Amino acid sequence: MEITDARWHIAGGYGMLATDIIAALRARGVEPVVTDRDDLDITNPAKVARGFADADVVVNCAAYTAVDAAEEDEATAFAVNATGPGVIARACAEMGLRMVHFSTDYVFAGDATTPYAEDSPLGPKGAYGRTKAAGETQVRDSGADALVVRTAWLYGRGGPCFPKTIARVGRERGALQVVDDQVGQPTWTRDLADLILRLVEAEAPAGTYHGTSSGQTSWYEFAKEVVASAGLGDIVSPSRAADQKRPAPRPTYSVLGHDALSAIGLAPIGDWRERWRLAAPEVLADVAG
Ligand SMILES: NC(=O)c1ccc[n+]([C@@H]2O[C@H](COP(=O)([O-])OP(=O)(O)OC[C@H]3O[C@@H](n4cnc5c(N)ncnc54)[C@H](OP(=O)(O)O)[C@@H]3O)[C@@H](O)[C@H]2O)c1
């Protein structure tokens, strides 16, 4: 599908990832319809059906992303992460619209030692992951022409994220401890936005894709890159996840493979470190000292 011929609707359109999807579309001369909870609550079937009447592609960026809070309020997380995507997907199926939906590395158990494939068995350990896994199922079961794109460790200019926190707290305290025994793929929202446009343009078959950077690193190594970009010197030391008490469990191993992209001739996002170095000036602009 030609990006510029399609009418795009971005639901949950004021979040971090949505910011860069909207920017990527505008850079191509497309003005999408953008809605958030107040205009179009994705859990409300009547609003959803009416809201998409003029769309060709619906991108669902709406989500309940507070991983720790979800442990105490799984019902609300389920409504946004599972019921809502199901409502959107069934509306898209009925109206013949292309849907893009986002999921997460948290749907996996996080105890693997080689990258998770798109069809690896799910095994979420916490409430957020359970609700996102249920959302994937609802989208797939709807029969919609849907791309389910799992991502992880997102950062971008459009929202709070790990690099902004590290740069801010590092500057305030002058020393930081960051966990070294959880690995994953830091991913720039701008790169993921570009991947979504490439998937839609290529008319990728409905199915599950992994939208993360290539390579892998630990939070500690990523933090060291961030403080270097922020000009803060050697202020990060490693710690262990077991020493941190957090309500929701975090996956130890969050590395996702990209075979489904390669199979349709699309390049995965590049190496996380190269991408971070390009992203840093834009992402850290708000927290510059
Ligand atoms: N951030 C990450 O590291 C990460 C990692 C893996 C996967 N993901 C996935 O990537 C996607 C985008 O994440 P993000 O970080 O951009 O999320 P985000 O910044 O938290 O944005 C989510 C947006 O959804 C809105 N929303 C919540 N409930 C809604 C409802 N019922 N109807 C309409 N809008 C609603 C939120 O509005 P309010 O602010 O009003 O609540 C917010 O603007 C999500 O599917 C997320 O699960 C993110």
The ligand as an SDF file (V2000), in Angstrom:
LIG
                    3D

 48 52  0  0  0  0  0  0  0  0999 V2000
    7.8060    1.8510   26.2010 N   0  0  0  0  0  0  0  0  0  0  0  0
    8.3900    0.6660   26.0620 C   0  0  0  0  0  0  0  0  0  0  0  0
    9.5520    0.4590   26.4510 O   0  0  0  0  0  0  0  0  0  0  0  0
    7.6450   -0.4670   25.3960 C   0  0  0  0  0  0  0  0  0  0  0  0
    8.2560   -1.7380   25.3780 C   0  0  0  0  0  0  0  0  0  0  0  0
    7.5810   -2.7830   24.7550 C   0  0  0  0  0  0  0  0  0  0  0  0
    6.3610   -2.5810   24.1620 C   0  0  0  0  0  0  0  0  0  0  0  0
    5.7810   -1.3440   24.2000 N   0  0  0  0  0  0  0  0  0  0  0  0
    4.4710   -1.1780   23.5610 C   0  0  0  0  0  0  0  0  0  0  0  0
    4.5800   -0.1660   22.5780 O   0  0  0  0  0  0  0  0  0  0  0  0
    3.3290    0.5310   22.4810 C   0  0  0  0  0  0  0  0  0  0  0  0
    3.5500    2.0230   22.6210 C   0  0  0  0  0  0  0  0  0  0  0  0
    4.1630    2.2700   23.8800 O   0  0  0  0  0  0  0  0  0  0  0  0
    4.5120    3.7440   24.3970 P   0  0  0  0  0  0  0  0  0  0  0  0
    5.7140    3.6020   25.2630 O   0  0  0  0  0  0  0  0  0  0  0  0
    4.4960    4.6960   23.2750 O   0  0  0  0  0  0  0  0  0  0  0  0
    3.2470    3.9980   25.3450 O   0  0  0  0  0  0  0  0  0  0  0  0
    2.7640    5.3410   26.0800 P   0  0  0  0  0  0  0  0  0  0  0  0
    3.7420    6.4460   25.8520 O   0  0  0  0  0  0  0  0  0  0  0  0
    2.4270    4.9290   27.4830 O   0  0  0  0  0  0  0  0  0  0  0  0
    1.4410    5.7090   25.2830 O   0  0  0  0  0  0  0  0  0  0  0  0
    0.2670    4.9770   25.4210 C   0  0  0  0  0  0  0  0  0  0  0  0
   -0.8810    5.9330   25.1310 C   0  0  0  0  0  0  0  0  0  0  0  0
   -2.1170    5.1930   25.1890 O   0  0  0  0  0  0  0  0  0  0  0  0
   -3.0900    6.0530   25.7800 C   0  0  0  0  0  0  0  0  0  0  0  0
   -4.2160    5.2780   26.2920 N   0  0  0  0  0  0  0  0  0  0  0  0
   -4.2890    4.5880   27.4570 C   0  0  0  0  0  0  0  0  0  0  0  0
   -5.5220    4.0490   27.5750 N   0  0  0  0  0  0  0  0  0  0  0  0
   -6.2360    4.3990   26.4780 C   0  0  0  0  0  0  0  0  0  0  0  0
   -7.5580    4.1350   26.0370 C   0  0  0  0  0  0  0  0  0  0  0  0
   -8.4150    3.3840   26.7500 N   0  0  0  0  0  0  0  0  0  0  0  0
   -7.9570    4.6450   24.8450 N   0  0  0  0  0  0  0  0  0  0  0  0
   -7.1180    5.4180   24.1070 C   0  0  0  0  0  0  0  0  0  0  0  0
   -5.8500    5.7110   24.4830 N   0  0  0  0  0  0  0  0  0  0  0  0
   -5.4150    5.1970   25.6550 C   0  0  0  0  0  0  0  0  0  0  0  0
   -2.3080    6.7520   26.8670 C   0  0  0  0  0  0  0  0  0  0  0  0
   -3.0010    7.8890   27.2950 O   0  0  0  0  0  0  0  0  0  0  0  0
   -2.9110    8.3400   28.8510 P   0  0  0  0  0  0  0  0  0  0  0  0
   -1.5660    8.9980   28.9740 O   0  0  0  0  0  0  0  0  0  0  0  0
   -4.0730    9.2590   28.9730 O   0  0  0  0  0  0  0  0  0  0  0  0
   -3.0260    7.0980   29.6760 O   0  0  0  0  0  0  0  0  0  0  0  0
   -1.0000    7.0800   26.1460 C   0  0  0  0  0  0  0  0  0  0  0  0
   -1.0750    8.3140   25.4590 O   0  0  0  0  0  0  0  0  0  0  0  0
    2.4160   -0.0740   23.5400 C   0  0  0  0  0  0  0  0  0  0  0  0
    1.6260   -1.0830   22.9520 O   0  0  0  0  0  0  0  0  0  0  0  0
    3.3960   -0.7270   24.5170 C   0  0  0  0  0  0  0  0  0  0  0  0
    2.8100   -1.8070   25.2150 O   0  0  0  0  0  0  0  0  0  0  0  0
    6.3900   -0.2800   24.8040 C   0  0  0  0  0  0  0  0  0  0  0  0
  1  2  1  0
  2  3  2  0
  2  4  1  0
  4  5  1  0
  4 48  2  0
  5  6  2  0
  6  7  1  0
  7  8  2  0
  8  9  1  0
  8 48  1  0
  9 10  1  0
  9 46  1  0
 10 11  1  0
 11 12  1  0
 11 44  1  0
 12 13  1  0
 13 14  1  0
 14 15  2  0
 14 16  1  0
 14 17  1  0
 17 18  1  0
 18 19  2  0
 18 20  1  0
 18 21  1  0
 21 22  1  0
 22 23  1  0
 23 24  1  0
 23 42  1  0
 24 25  1  0
 25 26  1  0
 25 36  1  0
 26 27  1  0
 26 35  1  0
 27 28  2  0
 28 29  1  0
 29 30  1  0
 29 35  2  0
 30 31  1  0
 30 32  2  0
 32 33  1  0
 33 34  2  0
 34 35  1  0
 36 37  1  0
 36 42  1  0
 37 38  1  0
 38 39  2  0
 38 40  1  0
 38 41  1  0
 42 43  1  0
 44 45  1  0
 44 46  1  0
 46 47  1  0
M  CHG  2   8   1  16  -1
M  END
$$$$
